[in-house]
Structures are given as C-alpha cells and as structure tokens.
Amino acid sequence: MKKLLTFCAAILLIVSVSIAQGETKDQIDTLTYSDNFDGKNLFVRNPFGGDDLGFSVKVILLNGKEIEADLDQTAFEVKLAENGIKPDEEYEIQLIHMIPGKPDILNAKH
C-alpha cells in the first residue's frame, strides 16, 4: 500500500511539473530582427509585465549567442560593436520575452 501511495504521489508530481512547464512555454515568445551594422547600437523598449513577470525581455541572442545587457529597466541598449559586430556586417538579434509585453526596437530601420 505504501508503495502504491508513493507511486501515485510521484505520478501526480510529474503531471504537475509538466503542466507548469507547458504554461510557461506558452508565455514565452521571440522577437527577431536582422540588419547590417551601420555603427549605431540598438535601443529596445522593454515593457513591464507585472510583479510576477518583471520586465518582458529575459534573454538577448546576437547571432545565436547570448549577450549581456541590463534588462531590468524600461529601455536598454544592445551594444553591437562591443559584442564583436563590425561595420557593414550582417547580424541577427533575438529578444526572448514574456507574454504579455512585446518589446520594441526603437531605432529599427524596417
């Protein structure tokens, strides 16, 4: 009987974790932007998603590699040259963010 209760508790725990992960996954989105570097950094508006979520953007990927920036503010700068991007070089930015609250690249060319 004790083994049956332990087994049922384990199954309940696995189902609970799976449901929680599914809810989290549905609340994450990616904004992708690509361009050629013209010497100017990107400025991003980062909406606040509420006390439970904090600011929307959680991760920045530059050409597939995570870079650091101060994401705990309503706007931040993505420093392209400091992260190895050369003038006229093509780059891609991915902003992994929570839903609700879509970030906006303020100085995007297109």
Stockholm file with secondary structure:
# STOCKHOLM 1.0

chainA/1-110         MKKLLTFCAAILLIVSVSIAQGETKDQIDTLTYSDNFDGKNLFVRNPFGGDDLGFSVKVILLNGKEIEADLDQTAFEVKLAENGIKPDEEYEIQLIHMIPGKPDILNAKH
#=GR chainA/1-110 SS CHHHHHHHHHHHHHHHHHHHHHHHHHTEEEEEEEEECCSCCEEEECCBCCTTTCBSEEEEEETTEEECCCCSSSEEEECTGGGTCCTTCEEEEEEEEESSCCCEETTCCC
#=GC SS_cons         CHHHHHHHHHHHHHHHHHHHHHHHHHTEEEEEEEEECCSCCEEEECCBCCTTTCBSEEEEEETTEEECCCCSSSEEEECTGGGTCCTTCEEEEEEEEESSCCCEETTCCC
//
